[in-house]
Structure formats: structure tokens, C-alpha cells
């Protein structure tokens, strides 16, 4: 799966989970600051990403995923293995 394919899936999930337009979901967008996610939204988002990509994101790793690009990079590292 290419990084672009991952980004497109992440963008769709973020849009659905946070109730924002897909056009607002840019690589540099911060989940909290730009997209309005609170801590519960973040937990639900991580769970949705885990389910979609069939991976596990430990809490320590999830805390470091603050932007859309950080999520794409993390997932890319997991699915590329």
C-alpha cells in the first residue's frame, strides 16, 4: 500500500470521525488544533485507524501522533513490514 493510499484512507476516517470536510484534512493538520479533536475523539480515531489498517497503536505511540502526516507515517511503517 502506497503512502498516498494510506493518506486517502486516513483522510476519509478522520473526516468521518471528526465531522470535518475531507478538504480540511491536510497532511500538516493537527488533530486537536486544526480539526477540533478532543481527547475522546483522539481515542476513537486511533481505534478506527487500528481497525481499518489491522494494526495496533500502543498508547505511547498514539500520544505522539498529533498530525495527519504523523498518523500516515506511523501506519506506513506498520503496514510496510
C-alpha positions as a Markdown table, in Angstrom:
| # | Residue | x | y | z |
|---|---|---|---|---|
| 1 | Unk | 0.0 | 0.0 | 0.0 |
| 2 | Unk | 1.4 | 3.4 | -1.0 |
| 3 | Unk | 1.7 | 6.3 | 1.3 |
| 4 | Unk | -0.8 | 8.2 | -0.9 |
| 5 | Unk | -3.3 | 5.3 | -0.5 |
| 6 | Unk | -2.8 | 5.4 | 3.3 |
| 7 | Unk | -3.3 | 9.1 | 3.3 |
| 8 | Unk | -6.6 | 8.8 | 1.4 |
| 9 | Unk | -7.9 | 6.2 | 3.8 |
| 10 | Unk | -6.7 | 8.2 | 6.8 |
| 11 | Unk | -8.3 | 11.4 | 5.4 |
| 12 | Unk | -11.7 | 9.6 | 5.0 |
| 13 | Unk | -11.6 | 8.2 | 8.5 |
| 14 | Unk | -10.6 | 11.5 | 10.1 |
| 15 | Unk | -13.4 | 13.2 | 8.2 |
| 16 | Unk | -15.9 | 10.7 | 9.3 |
| 17 | Unk | -14.7 | 10.6 | 13.0 |
| 18 | Unk | -14.3 | 14.3 | 13.5 |
| 19 | Unk | -17.2 | 15.5 | 11.3 |
| 20 | Unk | -15.0 | 17.7 | 9.1 |
| 21 | Unk | -14.8 | 18.1 | 5.4 |
| 22 | Unk | -12.2 | 15.9 | 3.7 |
| 23 | Unk | -10.8 | 19.1 | 2.1 |
| 24 | Unk | -9.8 | 20.3 | 5.7 |
| 25 | Unk | -7.8 | 17.1 | 6.3 |
| 26 | Unk | -4.4 | 18.1 | 5.1 |
| 27 | Unk | -1.1 | 16.3 | 6.0 |
| 28 | Unk | 0.1 | 19.2 | 8.2 |
| 29 | Unk | -3.3 | 19.5 | 10.0 |
| 30 | Unk | -3.2 | 19.0 | 13.8 |
| 31 | Unk | -6.0 | 16.8 | 15.1 |
| 32 | Unk | -6.5 | 19.0 | 18.1 |
| 33 | Unk | -5.6 | 22.5 | 16.9 |
| 34 | Unk | -6.8 | 22.4 | 13.3 |
| 35 | Unk | -9.5 | 19.7 | 13.3 |
| 36 | Unk | -11.0 | 20.3 | 16.7 |
| 37 | Unk | -10.4 | 16.8 | 18.2 |
| 38 | Unk | -10.7 | 16.4 | 22.0 |
| 39 | Unk | -9.1 | 13.5 | 23.9 |
| 40 | Unk | -12.2 | 11.2 | 23.4 |
| 41 | Unk | -12.1 | 12.0 | 19.6 |
| 42 | Unk | -8.5 | 11.1 | 19.5 |
| 43 | Unk | -9.1 | 7.7 | 21.2 |
| 44 | Unk | -11.9 | 6.9 | 18.8 |
| 45 | Unk | -9.8 | 8.0 | 15.9 |
| 46 | Unk | -6.9 | 5.7 | 16.9 |
| 47 | Unk | -9.4 | 2.8 | 17.3 |
| 48 | Unk | -10.8 | 3.4 | 13.9 |
| 49 | Unk | -7.3 | 3.5 | 12.3 |
| 50 | Unk | -6.3 | 0.3 | 14.1 |
| 51 | Unk | -9.4 | -1.4 | 12.7 |
| 52 | Unk | -9.1 | -0.1 | 9.2 |
| 53 | Unk | -5.4 | -1.0 | 8.8 |
| 54 | Unk | -5.4 | -4.1 | 11.1 |
| 55 | Unk | -2.6 | -2.8 | 13.3 |
| 56 | Unk | -2.2 | -2.0 | 17.0 |
| 57 | Unk | -1.2 | 1.5 | 18.0 |
| 58 | Unk | 0.2 | 1.5 | 21.6 |
| 59 | Unk | -0.8 | 4.4 | 23.9 |
| 60 | Unk | 2.7 | 5.7 | 23.9 |
| 61 | Unk | 2.8 | 5.9 | 20.1 |
| 62 | Unk | -0.7 | 7.3 | 19.9 |
| 63 | Unk | 0.3 | 10.2 | 22.1 |
| 64 | Unk | 3.0 | 11.2 | 19.6 |
| 65 | Unk | 0.6 | 11.2 | 16.7 |
| 66 | Unk | -0.6 | 14.8 | 16.6 |
| 67 | Unk | -1.0 | 15.4 | 12.9 |
| 68 | Unk | -2.5 | 13.7 | 9.9 |
| 69 | Unk | 1.0 | 13.2 | 8.4 |
| 70 | Unk | 2.3 | 11.6 | 11.7 |
| 71 | Unk | -0.6 | 9.1 | 11.5 |
| 72 | Unk | 0.2 | 8.3 | 7.9 |
| 73 | Unk | 3.9 | 7.9 | 8.6 |
| 74 | Unk | 3.2 | 5.6 | 11.6 |
| 75 | Unk | 0.7 | 3.5 | 9.7 |
| 76 | Unk | 3.1 | 3.3 | 6.7 |
| 77 | Unk | 5.8 | 2.0 | 9.0 |
| 78 | Unk | 3.5 | -0.7 | 10.3 |
| 79 | Unk | 1.9 | -1.9 | 7.1 |
| 80 | Unk | 5.1 | -1.9 | 5.1 |
| 81 | Unk | 6.6 | -4.5 | 7.4 |
